[in-house]
Amino acid sequence: MLVDCGSREPRFIEVVREIRNELLELAGVRQSDGYEAVPMQGSGTFGIESAIGSLIPDEGKLLVVVNGAYGRRIVQIAERLRIAAISLEFEETELPDPGAIDTLLRDDRSITHVALVHCETTTGILNPIDAVADLVSRHRKVFLVDAMSSFGGIPINVAEKKIDVLISSANKCLEGVPGFSFVLTRRELLENSRGNARSVSLDLVEQWEALEKNGQFRFTPPTHALLAFREALRELREEGGVTARYQRYRNNHTTLVEGMSGLGFESLLSPELRSPVITTFVEPDDSEFDFTKFYEHLAARNLIIYPGKLSRAPSFRIGTIGKINSDDIHRLLTAVREFSS
């Protein structure tokens, strides 16, 4: 990021080309298979809004399977864009029921697209994209997956899993810095979506066409974030790819849960529901526990955690992704032990 590079320089255009190709490879596909990778300025939410606002036609209808705050955000985006949308809601601590999804798709033939968050970081639950993808494919709908907190850290082959559209960002499991998101999608969907966009700057199809024409973003790209991301992709290869990174994250998660359990902290989710990305812990049933003081104690040691997003139970969340390993988790556990004592 200390290197300046003009957005229209041939060397920067080559960086963007490399990134687009490698993102497809991480998803198990190539351009020759009929897939495209389209980077978009902004955070992951920008990418989701770009995909929803560009790929769903005026006559389309979106079903959002919801079991957390980020599923609800997709509903909010669709409603703000005046796209017909319905939500099928489940408890934040339970997996979506494929049977209920199947029934709704069978009963409401006007549904054209289905969206699901893979790793819903409200709780850290890992949703069953395989089972939902099979249903969506059987009903011949378009399947959109918010893989913001899973892509690059959990193996995902978009063709095998029948995912039509996958959205993620640079700064989660791929360990880049914030600045852009990206959409991986079937080329046919892009070609059939010309003129759908509800936004000028978030027009996914025009962004793709510009990249195909001259390799350039339509508007000023986050050059330094893209340069950093190319390095992040190199580091992913050096680590051994997504499988190796997934194992490191799993080791982090296991170390964390076992250590916190030993200190008296209860995980919100049962083991079979948890992702290796982020874990929600229930606040102790102790009148002397003060989350603000707990947070400040950890932050003073450069250990930053997340407050809870649940409305029904006081909780907090600890992430286990990023450039950390079990030694970092043990350092956190030592700090937690100091606070608890």
C-alpha positions in Angstrom: 0.0 0.0 0.0 3.1 2.3 0.1 3.3 2.1 -3.7 1.4 4.6 -5.8 -0.1 3.3 -9.0 -2.4 5.2 -11.3 -5.8 3.6 -12.0 -5.3 3.7 -15.8 -1.7 2.5 -15.8 -1.1 -0.8 -17.7 0.5 -2.3 -14.6 -2.5 -1.5 -12.5 -4.9 -2.9 -15.1 -2.8 -6.1 -15.0 -3.3 -6.2 -11.2 -7.1 -6.0 -11.6 -7.0 -8.7 -14.3 -5.0 -11.0 -12.0 -7.4 -10.5 -9.1 -10.4 -11.2 -11.2 -9.0 -14.5 -12.5 -7.8 -15.6 -9.1 -11.1 -14.9 -7.4 -12.7 -17.3 -9.9 -10.1 -19.9 -9.3 -10.8 -19.7 -5.6 -14.4 -20.4 -6.4 -13.5 -23.4 -8.5 -14.4 -21.9 -11.8 -13.0 -19.9 -14.7 -14.2 -17.4 -17.3 -14.2 -20.2 -19.9 -16.8 -22.0 -17.7 -19.1 -19.0 -18.1 -18.4 -17.1 -14.8 -17.2 -13.6 -14.2 -15.7 -11.8 -11.2 -16.7 -8.1 -10.9 -15.0 -6.0 -8.3 -17.0 -3.0 -7.0 -15.9 0.0 -4.9 -17.1 0.1 -1.4 -17.8 -2.3 1.5 -19.5 -5.7 1.2 -22.9 -4.1 1.6 -22.2 -2.1 -1.6 -21.5 -5.3 -3.4 -24.8 -6.9 -2.2 -26.8 -3.8 -3.1 -25.1 -3.8 -6.5 -25.9 -7.4 -7.2 -29.5 -7.2 -6.0 -30.2 -3.9 -7.7 -28.6 -5.0 -11.0 -29.5 -8.6 -11.4 -33.2 -8.7 -10.4 -35.5 -7.3 -13.1 -38.5 -5.1 -12.4 -40.8 -8.1 -12.6 -38.6 -10.2 -10.3 -39.3 -11.2 -6.8 -36.7 -12.0 -4.1 -37.1 -14.5 -1.3 -34.6 -13.8 1.5 -34.0 -16.6 4.0 -33.3 -14.8 7.3 -31.8 -15.9 10.6 -29.9 -12.8 11.6 -29.2 -9.1 11.1 -27.4 -9.5 7.7 -30.3 -11.4 6.2 -32.6 -8.6 7.4 -30.3 -6.1 5.8 -30.7 -7.8 2.4 -34.5 -7.4 2.8 -34.0 -3.8 3.6 -31.9 -3.2 0.5 -34.5 -4.9 -1.7 -37.3 -2.9 -0.2 -35.4 0.4 -0.5 -34.8 -0.4 -4.2 -38.5 -1.1 -4.6 -37.9 -4.7 -5.5 -40.6 -7.1 -4.6 -39.3 -9.1 -1.6 -40.5 -11.5 1.0 -38.6 -13.0 3.9 -38.8 -16.4 5.5 -37.6 -15.9 9.0 -36.1 -18.4 11.5 -34.7 -18.0 15.0 -31.2 -16.6 15.1 -30.0 -19.7 16.8 -31.5 -22.2 14.4 -30.8 -23.3 10.8 -33.3 -22.5 8.1 -35.7 -25.4 7.4 -35.3 -26.6 3.8 -38.8 -28.1 3.9 -40.3 -24.6 4.6 -38.2 -23.1 1.8 -39.4 -25.9 -0.6 -43.0 -25.3 0.4 -42.8 -21.5 -0.2 -41.1 -21.9 -3.6 -43.7 -24.4 -4.6 -46.6 -22.2 -3.4 -45.3 -18.9 -4.7 -44.3 -19.3 -8.3 -43.7 -15.5 -8.7 -40.4 -15.9 -6.8 -37.5 -15.6 -9.2 -34.5 -15.2 -6.9 -33.5 -16.6 -3.5 -30.9 -15.0 -1.1 -29.1 -16.6 1.9 -26.3 -15.4 4.1 -23.7 -18.3 4.4 -22.0 -17.3 7.6 -24.5 -15.2 9.6 -22.2 -13.3 11.9 -25.0 -12.1 14.1 -24.4 -15.4 16.0 -21.7 -17.1 13.9 -24.1 -19.7 12.6 -23.1 -21.5 9.3 -26.1 -21.8 7.1 -26.6 -24.9 4.8 -26.0 -23.5 1.4 -25.8 -27.0 -0.2 -29.3 -28.0 0.8 -30.8 -24.6 -0.1 -29.0 -24.5 -3.4 -30.4 -27.9 -4.4 -33.9 -26.6 -3.7 -33.4 -23.4 -5.6 -31.9 -25.2 -8.6 -34.8 -27.7 -8.6 -37.3 -24.9 -8.7 -35.2 -23.1 -11.4 -34.7 -19.9 -9.4 -31.5 -17.8 -9.2 -29.5 -18.4 -6.0 -27.6 -15.5 -4.4 -25.2 -16.1 -1.5 -23.8 -13.5 0.8 -20.4 -15.1 1.5 -19.0 -12.0 3.1 -17.6 -13.8 6.1 -16.8 -17.2 4.6 -15.3 -16.9 1.1 -11.6 -17.6 1.2 -11.8 -19.2 4.7 -14.3 -22.0 4.0 -14.0 -24.0 0.8 -16.8 -23.1 -1.7 -17.1 -24.3 -5.3 -19.8 -22.2 -6.8 -20.5 -24.6 -9.7 -20.7 -27.7 -7.5 -22.9 -25.9 -5.0 -25.1 -24.5 -7.8 -24.5 -20.9 -6.7 -25.5 -18.4 -9.3 -24.3 -15.3 -7.5 -21.7 -15.0 -4.7 -20.8 -11.7 -3.0 -17.9 -11.2 -0.7 -15.3 -8.5 0.2 -11.6 -8.0 0.4 -11.2 -7.6 4.2 -12.6 -10.8 5.8 -11.3 -14.3 5.2 -9.1 -13.2 2.3 -7.3 -10.9 4.8 -7.0 -7.8 2.6 -7.9 -4.3 3.7 -11.4 -2.6 3.3 -12.1 -0.8 0.1 -13.9 -3.0 -2.3 -16.3 -6.0 -2.6 -16.8 -8.4 -5.5 -19.5 -10.4 -7.2 -18.9 -13.8 -8.7 -21.7 -14.7 -11.1 -22.7 -16.6 -14.2 -22.0 -14.5 -17.3 -25.4 -15.3 -18.7 -27.0 -13.5 -15.7 -25.0 -10.3 -16.4 -25.8 -10.4 -20.2 -29.5 -10.8 -19.4 -29.5 -8.0 -16.8 -28.6 -5.0 -19.0 -30.8 -2.0 -18.0 -32.0 -3.4 -14.7 -29.8 -1.3 -12.4 -31.4 1.1 -10.0 -28.2 3.0 -9.5 -25.6 4.6 -11.7 -22.5 3.9 -9.5 -23.6 0.5 -8.5 -24.5 -0.8 -11.9 -22.9 -4.2 -11.9 -23.4 -4.9 -15.5 -21.9 -1.6 -16.7 -19.0 -2.2 -14.3 -18.4 -5.6 -15.9 -18.7 -4.3 -19.4 -16.1 -1.6 -18.6 -13.7 -4.1 -17.2 -14.1 -6.3 -20.2 -13.6 -3.4 -22.6 -10.4 -1.9 -21.3 -9.7 -3.5 -17.9 -10.7 -0.3 -16.0 -13.2 0.5 -13.3 -15.8 3.0 -14.5 -15.1 5.4 -11.6 -11.9 5.9 -9.5 -11.0 2.5 -8.0 -9.4 2.0 -4.5 -6.0 1.5 -6.0 -4.1 0.8 -2.7 -6.7 -1.6 -1.5 -6.5 -3.6 -4.7 -2.7 -3.6 -4.6 -2.9 -4.9 -1.0 -5.4 -7.5 -2.1 -3.1 -8.9 -4.7 -0.5 -9.4 -1.9 -3.2 -11.0 0.3 -3.9 -13.5 -2.5 -0.2 -14.3 -2.7 -0.1 -14.9 1.0 -3.2 -17.2 0.7 -1.3 -19.3 -1.9 1.8 -19.5 0.3 -0.3 -20.6 3.3 -1.6 -23.6 1.2 -4.9 -22.2 -0.1 -8.4 -22.1 1.3 -8.2 -25.6 2.8 -5.1 -24.7 4.9 -6.6 -21.4 6.0 -9.9 -23.1 6.9 -7.9 -25.5 9.2 -6.1 -22.6 10.9 -9.4 -20.8 11.5 -10.8 -24.1 12.9 -7.9 -24.5 15.2 -8.3 -20.9 16.4 -12.0 -21.5 17.0 -11.5 -24.8 18.9 -8.8 -23.2 21.1 -11.0 -20.2 21.8 -14.2 -22.2 22.7 -12.3 -24.7 24.9 -10.4 -21.9 26.7 -13.5 -19.7 27.2 -15.5 -22.8 28.5 -12.7 -23.4 31.0 -13.1 -19.8 32.2 -16.9 -20.3 32.7 -18.1 -18.7 29.5 -20.9 -20.4 27.6 -21.2 -20.5 23.8 -24.5 -19.4 22.4 -24.7 -22.0 19.7 -24.3 -25.8 19.9 -21.1 -27.2 18.2 -22.8 -28.4 15.0 -24.1 -24.9 14.2 -20.9 -22.9 14.8 -18.7 -21.5 12.1 -14.9 -21.1 12.6 -15.3 -17.4 11.8 -16.9 -15.8 14.8 -18.3 -17.2 18.1 -21.0 -15.7 20.3 -20.7 -16.1 24.0 -23.5 -15.5 26.5 -22.6 -12.9 29.2 -22.2 -14.5 32.6 -25.2 -14.5 34.9 -23.3 -12.3 37.3 -24.3 -8.8 38.4 -20.7 -7.9 38.7 -19.9 -8.6 35.0 -19.7 -5.3 33.1 -19.2 -5.7 29.3 -17.9 -2.2 28.9 -15.2 -2.8 31.5 -14.5 -6.2 30.0 -14.1 -4.6 26.5 -11.8 -1.8 27.8 -9.7 -4.3 29.6 -9.1 -6.3 26.4 -8.8 -3.2 24.2 -6.0 -1.8 26.4 -4.1 -5.0 25.5 -4.8 -4.5 21.8 -7.4 -7.2 21.8 -10.6 -6.0 20.1 -13.9 -8.0 20.4 -17.4 -7.4 19.2 -20.5 -6.5 21.3 -23.5 -8.9 20.7 -26.1 -8.3 18.1 -28.8 -10.4 19.8 -31.9 -8.7 21.2 -33.0 -11.5 23.4 -29.8 -12.2 25.3 -26.8 -10.2 26.5 -23.8 -11.5 24.6 -20.5 -10.7 22.9 -18.7 -12.1 19.9 -15.0 -13.0 19.3 -13.7 -13.4 15.8 -11.1 -16.1 14.9 -10.3 -15.1 11.3 -7.6 -12.8 10.0 -3.9 -13.0 10.4 -4.0 -14.7 13.8 -3.1 -18.1 15.1 -3.5 -20.1 18.3 -0.8 -18.1 20.1 -2.9 -15.0 19.7 -6.0 -16.9 21.0 -4.0 -17.9 24.1 -2.9 -14.3 24.6 -6.6 -13.3 24.6 -7.5 -16.1 27.0 -4.8 -14.9 29.4 -6.3 -11.4 29.3 -9.8 -12.8 29.9 -8.5 -14.8 32.9 -6.9 -11.7 34.3 -10.2 -9.8 34.1 -12.2 -12.7 35.6 -9.9 -13.0 38.5 
